[in-house]
Amino acid sequence: MGKSNDHPMDKDMMKNLVKYVIGKPFPRKHTVMDVDDVYGIRVFSPSQILESTKGTNSNTRLLITFQNRENCKIFDSKEAPGFWKSTPKLKGIFDANKRHIGNIKIGWYYYYNVDDGRDKSSSRLRQSEWQIREYYLAPTYLPQSKVERKNVLLTMMIKTKAVANNDNNNDEKMQRIILDKQEIMQSLQRLQL
């Protein structure tokens, strides 16, 4: 298991996932997607996900899929304009009693800049503004008798502000991501009212 994640948005998403797994309705606007058991939503580009899902705004999507998280792999198709790449570390999410609820895996969509006419193999790989946050429930958190929906993955796809091309601006990139997450939290709180 990875290190602890104390972000309120992630804890809120995990609480919603727990409710959904035990049979309650998911409290936010979402899409239940049929996906490949191994690759999940990673076979789709951000534009494909946006076109086929419902959301409260154009910058966020909540997707529920049913797949075995142990089998999840990266998908890199030669035909696709890019691919999702996850960080190798899982971050643990804990409840108020410090019990491990589950984990989050964060990934970004990378694409090849082919605007200059070069083919994909000679083009520079760039990180897009699209991030996915995959939430996995720990198998030991709930007794199996309470679990009504098995192998549920909750994925949040977020469009962050465009990232500057200068790779030396990591602090600025992180600040933008933090501000974007705060905006998302505020919009999620407005939805609850």
ChimeraX attribute file (.defattr): number of C-alpha atoms within 10 A of each C-alpha:
attribute: neighborCount
match mode: 1-to-1
recipient: residues
	/A:1	10
	/A:2	13
	/A:3	11
	/A:4	14
	/A:5	15
	/A:6	12
	/A:7	10
	/A:8	13
	/A:9	16
	/A:10	20
	/A:11	21
	/A:12	13
	/A:13	20
	/A:14	23
	/A:15	16
	/A:16	17
	/A:17	24
	/A:18	23
	/A:19	14
	/A:20	19
	/A:21	20
	/A:22	17
	/A:23	12
	/A:24	13
	/A:25	11
	/A:26	14
	/A:27	13
	/A:28	14
	/A:29	12
	/A:30	19
	/A:31	16
	/A:32	13
	/A:33	15
	/A:34	13
	/A:35	16
	/A:36	14
	/A:37	15
	/A:38	17
	/A:39	18
	/A:40	23
	/A:41	24
	/A:42	23
	/A:43	20
	/A:44	17
	/A:45	18
	/A:46	23
	/A:47	9
	/A:48	11
	/A:49	17
	/A:50	16
	/A:51	8
	/A:52	9
	/A:53	14
	/A:54	17
	/A:55	15
	/A:56	14
	/A:57	9
	/A:58	10
	/A:59	15
	/A:60	20
	/A:61	23
	/A:62	22
	/A:63	22
	/A:64	23
	/A:65	19
	/A:66	18
	/A:67	19
	/A:68	16
	/A:69	18
	/A:70	8
	/A:71	10
	/A:72	15
	/A:73	14
	/A:74	15
	/A:75	18
	/A:76	15
	/A:77	10
	/A:78	10
	/A:79	7
	/A:80	14
	/A:81	14
	/A:82	24
	/A:83	23
	/A:84	24
	/A:85	19
	/A:86	19
	/A:87	9
	/A:88	10
	/A:89	13
	/A:90	20
	/A:91	18
	/A:92	24
	/A:93	27
	/A:94	17
	/A:95	12
	/A:96	7
	/A:97	6
	/A:98	8
	/A:99	12
	/A:100	18
	/A:101	21
	/A:102	24
	/A:103	23
	/A:104	25
	/A:105	18
	/A:106	20
	/A:107	19
	/A:108	20
	/A:109	19
	/A:110	19
	/A:111	19
	/A:112	20
	/A:113	18
	/A:114	15
	/A:115	8
	/A:116	7
	/A:117	8
	/A:118	12
	/A:119	12
	/A:120	17
	/A:121	10
	/A:122	10
	/A:123	15
	/A:124	12
	/A:125	14
	/A:126	14
	/A:127	20
	/A:128	19
	/A:129	17
	/A:130	21
	/A:131	23
	/A:132	25
	/A:133	19
	/A:134	23
	/A:135	27
	/A:136	24
	/A:137	25
	/A:138	14
	/A:139	14
	/A:140	11
	/A:141	12
	/A:142	14
	/A:143	9
	/A:144	11
	/A:145	7
	/A:146	10
	/A:147	16
	/A:148	11
	/A:149	13
	/A:150	14
	/A:151	15
	/A:152	19
	/A:153	20
	/A:154	24
	/A:155	23
	/A:156	19
	/A:157	22
	/A:158	22
	/A:159	20
	/A:160	20
	/A:161	15
	/A:162	13
	/A:163	18
	/A:164	13
	/A:165	9
	/A:166	8
	/A:167	8
	/A:168	9
	/A:169	11
	/A:170	12
	/A:171	9
	/A:172	12
	/A:173	18
	/A:174	12
	/A:175	11
	/A:176	16
	/A:177	20
	/A:178	13
	/A:179	14
	/A:180	17
	/A:181	18
	/A:182	14
	/A:183	12
	/A:184	19
	/A:185	16
	/A:186	12
	/A:187	13
	/A:188	15
	/A:189	11
	/A:190	9
	/A:191	12
	/A:192	8
	/A:193	5
